[in-house]
């Protein structure tokens, strides 16, 4: 991954801006994210903005557009061809157990799973297609897709801008941050469920 980062930083700013759009756009629509995560180009775009070689707003707009359009294409592909594509995908990249768990999560959590999947590198390339396969409505997916994509793109671009020359360390830690966020969300859901169960028991005891 360091080689990819080093190469991107040396490219002309206009080309980097194009890649800021293309990497997230291809992440789910072509499963590129299973090999190279889309935040790499967005992060480098933020670094170039820090150096004054690109406007930060342009990096954000390109990343948001790429993330939203790419995931929308991934959703449509999954809706029409999902099962056939997954059957042909190498198991070392797409494990059947991950697919089953992903589908179950989307069916349980709906739009929330789409927003959350944007932050977890292992799920980002698969969630849009799985959402299409799950039968989620296009409107619900679009709202969640744009919301999650915008939050993700702005956050990664700003992190690249703020950390500047420390982008290599940040890129390695982004994966940890995604997993930490997932753990935090799961913990909050568990706490809420426990509190709801206790409230039901208390209400049953009073009645």
Helices and strands as residue ranges (DSSP letters): H 2-10, H 13-29, G 32-34, H 39-50, H 56-88, H 96-109, H 111-117, H 121-134, H 138-163, G 164-166, H 167-206
